[in-house]
Amino acid sequence: MNIVIIEQNTIYRKSLKTVLSQIDDFKIVFDSDNGDYLDQIPSAHIDLILLDFSIEKTECNEIINKAIARWQLVKIILLVYFKEDWKNNLRGVTDFIFKNSTKKEFVNKIRETQLNKQKQ
């Protein structure tokens, strides 16, 4: 599974990348503090984007629209601090996960999202 991480907090982003890279079938193909570089992602296929909800809503919408235009079947999971953030649902977002989730919770959420994608 090809994954992109877009997260403003560098330490959190690099930590998440390290943790998820330990999972055999997860490949972090790109990580950034914003979505400006989505066009430069070399992979022809992205399965999942983990997107920092604390990025300005306008920028989140732009990132989501760019991603869906390029990878029509991409799934997007928002990285949030509070459940209330999810209530500000953005079009095209599949689900959310709390930033303080455990490795197991991240793996389960990603696998659940992957299974739902395969059913479509």
N, C-alpha and C positions, 0 to 999 in steps of 0.2 A: 504494500500500500504506500503510495507516494503522498507525503504530507508536507504542507507549507505551514510555517508558524510566523504570524505577524503579531508582534508584541512589543510595546514601547519600552518596557523594563528589560534592559540588556541582561542583567543577572538572571532574572526569571526566565527569559527566552532561552538563554544558553543552557540553563539547568534543565528546562523542559526538553530541550533538544537532546541533551545527554541521556536523560532518563528514557525517553521514547526510543532513542536509537538502540537501546539495549534489547528491544523487542525484535525478534528475528525478521518478521515480515513487515516491519515499519521502516520506511526510508524517509528521512527528513531531507528533501531535495532543495529546500530553500528556507531561510529565515531572515527576517528583517524587522526594523522598528516601525516600518510603514509599508504601504502597498505600492509605492512609486516604482518599484523594480519588478512588478509582476510580469511585465513584458519580457524581461530578461531571463526568466526561468527557462532553462534549456529543455526540461522534460516535456515531452509532447502530451503527457497525461498526468493530471493531478487528481487524486481521489478525495482529498480532504484538506481544508484550510482551518487552522485554529486561529481565531481572530480576536485580538484584544478589544473588548468593548469600551475600554476607557479612551480609545482613539475617538476623536470628534465624530459625531454621528454622520455628518456630511462626508467625511473621509471614509468611514465604514461603508456607507452606501456606494461610494465610488469603487472601493475595493471589491465589494460584492458584485457589483454590475460588471466590472472588468473580468472578474474570475468566471462568472457565469457565461459571459460572452465567449471567453476562450475555451473553457472546459464546461460544457453544458450540464454534465452530470455531477459536477463537483458538489460535495457536501461541505457545509460551513458550520462549525461549532464556535459559539462565542465563549470567550474566556471572561467570566464575570466575578465580581466580588460579592454581589448581593442578588438574590432572586428577583428583586424589583427591576434590576437592569434588564432581565429577560423580558419583562413586561413591555419594554420599549422595543419590542420585536421589529427587526428589520426584514424587509422582503428578501427572501432567498436564504434566510438562515434556517438551518436544520434543527439545531438544538443548542443547549448551553451546558457549560460545566463550570463549577466554582474553581477559582484559581488555587484555592488551598486544598484541592482534592488530592488524594493519594495516587500513587502510581497505578495501583490496581483499579481505582475508579476511572482514571484516564483510559487505561487499556480497555476496560469494560465499555465505556461510553463510545470509544472509537470503534470497537468491534460491533457494538449494537448499531451504530450508524452505518458501518460497512454492510452488515446483514440486511438492514432496511434498504440500502441502495441496490443490493442484488435482487431483492424481491420486486423492484420496480420494473 
